[in-house]
Amino acid sequence: MYDADDLLSPSEAARLVGCSVNTISRAAKRAGLGLRLANGRLVAIRFADLRIAASFTRDCGGANVSA
């Protein structure tokens, strides 16, 4: 479905993992993942990085995100 280098919007990532956009953004920021604007807003996250970010948060239950 997704390749490792595919870029996902925060809302796509949240839908895939089953978390809120805010949860995805916090997890990505904590893990140092994703593409951010100067104001710090998450604008995209690589699919491969989403899998890493999902494992950093209990809110997602350590969701198993797979292609």
C-alpha positions as CSV (number, residue, x, y, z in Angstrom):
1,M,0.0,0.0,0.0
2,Y,2.7,2.5,1.0
3,D,6.4,2.5,0.3
4,A,8.8,3.5,3.1
5,D,9.6,6.9,1.5
6,D,6.0,7.9,0.8
7,L,5.1,11.2,2.5
8,L,1.9,11.2,4.5
9,S,0.0,14.2,5.8
10,P,-0.5,14.3,9.6
11,S,-4.2,13.4,9.1
12,E,-3.4,10.4,6.9
13,A,-0.8,9.2,9.5
14,A,-3.3,9.7,12.3
15,R,-6.0,7.7,10.4
16,L,-3.6,4.9,9.7
17,V,-2.4,4.6,13.3
18,G,-5.8,5.3,14.9
19,C,-4.6,8.3,16.9
20,S,-5.3,12.0,16.8
21,V,-3.3,14.4,14.6
22,N,-1.9,16.0,17.8
23,T,-0.7,12.6,19.1
24,I,1.1,11.9,15.8
25,S,2.7,15.4,15.9
26,R,3.8,15.0,19.5
27,A,5.3,11.5,18.8
28,A,7.0,12.7,15.7
29,K,8.5,15.7,17.4
30,R,9.6,13.6,20.4
31,A,11.3,11.1,18.0
32,G,12.8,14.0,15.8
33,L,10.9,12.7,12.8
34,G,8.8,14.4,10.0
35,L,9.1,17.6,8.0
36,R,8.3,20.8,9.9
37,L,7.7,24.4,8.9
38,A,9.5,27.2,10.7
39,N,6.7,27.5,13.2
40,G,7.2,23.9,14.2
41,R,4.0,22.6,12.6
42,L,4.3,19.0,11.2
43,V,3.5,19.0,7.5
44,A,4.5,15.5,6.4
45,I,5.9,12.3,7.7
46,R,7.6,9.5,5.9
47,F,5.7,6.2,6.1
48,A,8.8,4.5,7.6
49,D,9.1,7.2,10.2
50,L,5.4,6.9,11.1
51,R,6.1,3.4,12.2
52,I,8.8,4.6,14.4
53,A,6.8,7.5,15.8
54,A,3.8,5.2,16.6
55,S,6.0,3.0,18.8
56,F,7.0,6.1,20.9
57,T,3.4,6.7,22.2
58,R,1.2,4.8,24.5
59,D,-1.8,6.7,23.1
60,C,-1.5,4.6,20.0
61,G,-1.0,1.4,22.0
62,G,2.4,0.9,20.2
63,A,0.3,0.5,17.0
64,N,1.6,-1.8,14.4
65,V,1.6,0.2,11.2
66,S,2.4,-1.9,8.2
67,A,2.2,-1.5,4.5
